[in-house]
Amino acid sequence: MIQVTQIYDPVGFAAAFLIRAKMEMQALWQAGVCWEEEPPLTVCSKWIELFKEMKELNKITFQRRLCCANASEPPMLCIFSDASQYAFGACAYICQRTNDNTYHVRLITAKSRVAPLKQLSIPRLELQAAVLASRLAKTVQQESKKNMSRRAEQKMEQWTRVFTASRRILATRNSKTCLRRKYGMTTG
């Protein structure tokens, strides 16, 4: 279990794998397995399989350059969020149309969280995912401003889109009230 806490992934490229490890750790904690204890054999086989898959991450590469040179439009920041009864998360992509009418898409960052032990409804978890997406968008925009001209910064803000799995969460009055009260956010 301690191996999971030693994985350093500040950008979130391994978020899809790490969330599975975090969910397994939560299940072990719920089962009463102590930190130093050896987990049951069935659990050990899951962990071994997970770490084998994670080893394959070493083969994945990412280009450092986010924007493309032959773009015909300014970059569009796309934030996606989703939730399940076990976890929720968000990821940020940059998308640009190129001169040959194709799209150049790059992953910027991702965040994931394990669902709380107290069981919440799916709409409530989707709301938490939407809040995570909103914060992720704000962070990416703030960090991007440091490296952009004022004109490019205005275009990026104009082209930011946040997509949630459930658009109804932003349309209901209760969600708007919850966002405003709990997170100091508005939904427009």
C-alpha positions as CSV (number, residue, x, y, z in Angstrom):
1,M,0.0,0.0,0.0
2,I,2.8,2.4,0.7
3,Q,3.9,2.2,-2.9
4,V,0.8,4.1,-4.0
5,T,1.7,7.0,-1.8
6,Q,5.2,7.2,-3.3
7,I,3.9,7.8,-6.9
8,Y,4.5,11.4,-7.9
9,D,2.1,12.6,-10.6
10,P,1.7,16.4,-10.3
11,V,0.2,16.9,-13.7
12,G,-2.3,14.0,-13.5
13,F,-1.2,12.0,-16.5
14,A,-1.6,8.8,-14.4
15,A,-4.9,9.8,-12.7
16,A,-6.9,7.1,-14.4
17,F,-4.6,4.4,-12.9
18,L,-4.0,6.1,-9.6
19,I,-7.7,6.5,-8.9
20,R,-8.1,2.7,-9.1
21,A,-5.3,2.3,-6.5
22,K,-6.9,4.9,-4.2
23,M,-10.3,3.1,-4.5
24,E,-8.5,-0.2,-3.5
25,M,-6.9,1.6,-0.5
26,Q,-10.3,2.9,0.5
27,A,-11.7,-0.6,0.3
28,L,-8.8,-2.0,2.4
29,W,-9.4,0.7,5.0
30,Q,-13.1,-0.1,5.2
31,A,-12.2,-3.8,5.6
32,G,-10.1,-2.8,8.6
33,V,-6.7,-3.8,7.1
34,C,-3.9,-1.9,9.0
35,W,-1.2,0.0,7.1
36,E,1.6,-2.5,8.0
37,E,-0.6,-5.6,7.6
38,E,-0.4,-8.0,4.6
39,P,-3.7,-7.8,2.7
40,P,-5.7,-10.9,1.7
41,L,-4.5,-12.9,-1.3
42,T,-7.4,-11.9,-3.5
43,V,-6.5,-8.2,-2.9
44,C,-2.8,-8.9,-3.5
45,S,-3.5,-10.3,-7.0
46,K,-5.5,-7.1,-7.8
47,W,-2.6,-5.0,-6.7
48,I,0.0,-7.0,-8.6
49,E,-2.2,-6.6,-11.8
50,L,-2.5,-2.9,-11.2
51,F,1.2,-2.4,-10.8
52,K,1.9,-4.4,-13.9
53,E,-0.4,-2.1,-15.8
54,M,1.2,1.0,-14.2
55,K,4.6,-0.2,-15.4
56,E,3.3,0.1,-18.9
57,L,2.9,3.9,-18.3
58,N,6.7,4.2,-18.7
59,K,6.2,3.6,-22.4
60,I,3.8,6.5,-22.9
61,T,5.2,9.8,-24.1
62,F,3.7,13.3,-24.3
63,Q,4.8,16.2,-26.5
64,R,5.7,19.2,-24.4
65,R,4.3,21.7,-26.9
66,L,0.6,22.2,-26.4
67,C,-0.3,24.4,-29.3
68,C,0.3,23.6,-32.9
69,A,2.3,25.8,-35.3
70,N,-0.2,25.6,-38.2
71,A,-3.3,26.5,-36.3
72,S,-6.2,28.3,-38.1
73,E,-8.0,29.2,-34.9
74,P,-7.0,30.2,-31.3
75,P,-6.7,27.3,-28.8
76,M,-9.9,26.1,-27.1
77,L,-9.5,24.8,-23.6
78,C,-11.9,21.9,-23.1
79,I,-12.6,20.6,-19.6
80,F,-14.5,17.3,-19.1
81,S,-15.8,16.0,-15.8
82,D,-17.7,12.8,-14.8
83,A,-18.6,10.9,-11.7
84,S,-19.6,7.4,-10.6
85,Q,-20.5,6.0,-7.2
86,Y,-16.8,5.2,-6.6
87,A,-15.0,8.2,-7.9
88,F,-15.2,11.5,-9.8
89,G,-12.7,13.5,-11.9
90,A,-12.0,16.1,-14.5
91,C,-9.4,16.5,-17.3
92,A,-8.3,19.5,-19.4
93,Y,-7.4,19.3,-23.1
94,I,-6.4,22.0,-25.5
95,C,-7.9,21.7,-29.0
96,Q,-7.0,23.7,-32.1
97,R,-8.2,23.5,-35.7
98,T,-5.3,23.3,-38.1
99,N,-4.9,24.8,-41.6
100,D,-5.7,21.4,-43.2
101,N,-9.1,21.3,-41.3
102,T,-8.1,18.6,-38.8
103,Y,-7.9,19.1,-35.0
104,H,-4.8,19.1,-32.8
105,V,-5.7,17.9,-29.3
106,R,-3.4,17.6,-26.3
107,L,-4.0,16.5,-22.7
108,I,-3.0,19.3,-20.3
109,T,-3.8,17.9,-16.9
110,A,-6.3,15.6,-15.0
111,K,-7.5,15.3,-11.4
112,S,-9.4,12.5,-9.7
113,R,-10.9,11.9,-6.3
114,V,-12.3,8.9,-4.6
115,A,-16.0,9.3,-3.6
116,P,-16.6,9.9,0.1
117,L,-17.4,6.9,2.3
118,K,-20.7,8.5,3.1
119,Q,-22.7,7.4,0.0
120,L,-23.8,10.4,-2.1
121,S,-26.2,10.5,-5.0
122,I,-24.8,10.5,-8.5
123,P,-26.1,14.0,-9.2
124,R,-24.3,15.2,-6.0
125,L,-21.1,13.5,-7.1
126,E,-21.5,15.0,-10.6
127,L,-21.8,18.4,-8.9
128,Q,-18.5,17.7,-7.1
129,A,-16.9,16.7,-10.4
130,A,-18.2,20.0,-12.0
131,V,-16.7,22.0,-9.2
132,L,-13.4,20.1,-9.7
133,A,-13.6,20.9,-13.4
134,S,-14.3,24.6,-12.8
135,R,-11.3,24.8,-10.4
136,L,-9.1,22.9,-13.0
137,A,-10.2,25.4,-15.7
138,K,-9.4,28.3,-13.5
139,T,-5.9,26.9,-12.6
140,V,-5.1,26.2,-16.3
141,Q,-6.2,29.6,-17.4
142,Q,-4.2,31.3,-14.6
143,E,-1.0,29.3,-15.4
144,S,-1.5,29.9,-19.1
145,K,-1.7,33.7,-18.6
146,K,1.9,33.7,-17.4
147,N,3.1,32.5,-20.8
148,M,0.7,34.3,-23.2
149,S,0.3,37.7,-24.7
150,R,-2.8,39.7,-23.6
151,R,-4.5,39.0,-27.0
152,A,-3.9,35.3,-26.8
153,E,-5.1,35.3,-23.2
154,Q,-8.4,37.0,-24.2
155,K,-8.9,34.4,-27.0
156,M,-8.3,31.5,-24.5
157,E,-10.9,32.9,-22.1
158,Q,-13.3,33.3,-24.9
159,W,-12.7,29.7,-26.1
160,T,-13.0,27.9,-22.8
161,R,-15.6,25.2,-22.6
162,V,-16.5,23.0,-19.6
163,F,-18.4,19.7,-20.3
164,T,-20.0,17.7,-17.6
165,A,-21.6,14.3,-17.9
166,S,-24.9,15.7,-16.6
167,R,-25.7,19.2,-17.8
168,R,-28.8,19.2,-15.6
169,I,-26.7,19.8,-12.5
170,L,-25.9,23.3,-13.7
171,A,-29.5,24.0,-14.7
172,T,-31.2,23.3,-11.4
173,R,-31.8,25.9,-8.8
174,N,-30.5,23.8,-5.9
175,S,-27.2,23.3,-7.7
176,K,-26.8,27.0,-8.3
177,T,-27.5,27.7,-4.7
178,C,-25.1,25.0,-3.5
179,L,-22.3,26.3,-5.8
180,R,-22.8,29.8,-4.6
181,R,-23.0,29.0,-0.9
182,K,-20.4,26.2,-0.6
183,Y,-17.9,27.2,-3.3
184,G,-18.5,30.9,-3.9
185,M,-19.1,30.1,-7.6
186,T,-21.7,31.2,-10.1
187,T,-23.0,29.3,-13.1
188,G,-24.1,32.2,-15.2
